[in-house]
Amino acid sequence: MKYKIFLFVFIIGLISSIIITSNSSTGICRPGNGCDTVTGSSYGSTFGVASSTYGIFIFSFMILLTLFHINKPNRHTRRIIHSVIIVGSLIAIYFLYLQIFVIKAYCEFCIVVDVALLIGLGFMIYLWEH
């Protein structure tokens, strides 16, 4: 069950990352609004690649890895999944900090990704022994 929750978290992250990445063509986020401000800031990309693009690749990989783990559980995939959730949660906390205290604008879809990762971390900690 725990890994189905993680799978759900990764799917939410993937969908939100796709929405953020496709914003320029879909216009889901209004220009000059929070999403546009956050993604257009100097923190919106790393090495010239949008953070949401990284999210698409990472969440896609994690969905595949989690599906593999659900079908054929093993210690190595479990460790990778748990490590990614921990690192992803730390990055989510950093991105929330940036939005609240540095950029002072809020991207709704970015917050969905960040909160989903933190919920995944909460479940991981709560269900650690199971």
N, C-alpha and C positions, 0 to 999 in steps of 0.2 A: 504494500500500500504506500509506503514511504516514497518509493521510486515513481509511483504514479503521480504523487503530489509534485515531486521534482519535475516530472515530465510536463505537468500542467504549468508550472512556473516557467519552464523553458519555452513552452509554446506561447505563453503570454509575452515573454521577452522577445521572441522572434516576431510576433505580430506587431508589437509596438515598435520594434526596430525597423521593420519594413515600412510602417506608417511614417515614421520620422524620416527615413531615407527618401521616400517617395513624396514628401511634402511639397517639393518644388514643382512637381507635375500635377499633384492632386489638389493642392491648396487647402488641405485639411486644417492646417494651422494658418490663421490669418496673418498676413505680413505685418510686422511691427508688434505682434503679440508675443507672449512669453516663449512659445516654442521657437519662433523665428529668432528672438533675441538670444536664447540659450544656444541653439545650434549654430548660430552665426557668430558667436563669441569666439575668442581665441581658445577657449576650452572645449569647443565643439568638435575639434579634430586633433589627431595625433599623427605626426609625420605626414601631414597633408591628407589623411584619410579620416572621414567623418566617423565619430564614435559609433553612430548607429550602423555603419557598414561593418565595423568590427563586431557589433552585436549580432548582426545577421549571421555572420560566419560562426561565431562562438556558440550562439544558441542553436543553430542548425546542427553543429557537431555534437552538442550536448544532448539534443533530442535523439540523434542516432545512437549515441553511446548509451543513453538511458534505456532506449528500446532494446538494445543489445543486452544490457544488464538485466532488464526485466525478464527476457527470454532465457538468458544463460548467465545467472549471477556468478560473479567471482570477485575476489578480494581486490584485484588491480583496478577494475572499472569502478568499484565502490569507492576506492581511495581517490581516483581521478574526479569522480562526481562530487564527493565531499570537498575536495580541495578547490574545485572550481566554484562551488557555492560559497566557501569561506572567502576566497579571493574576490569573487564577484560582489559579495556583500560589503567588503571593505571598499571596493571601488564605488559601489552604490552610495555608501555613507559619504565618501569624498564628493561625488557628484551632487548629492543633496546639499552638502555644505556649500559647494560652489554656487548652486542656485539660490540658496537662502542668503548667504552672507557676502558673496563676492559679486555675482552677476545681478542679484536682486531681481530676478525674473524667474518664472516657473514654466516649465514645459510639461504639460499634463502627461504626455506619452512617456517622457523621460522618467517622470515620477512613478508611473505604472511599472516600468522596468525595475527601478530601484526598490520600490516597495515589494514587488514580487520576489526579488532576490532576498530581501530581508525576511519575508515570510518563509521562504524556503530554508533560510538559516535557522529560523525559529523552530520549524518542524524538525530539522536535522538535529538540533540540540535536544529538543523534547523527546525525540524518538531514538536517541543515540544507541541505546541498548537493544533496540528491537530490530 
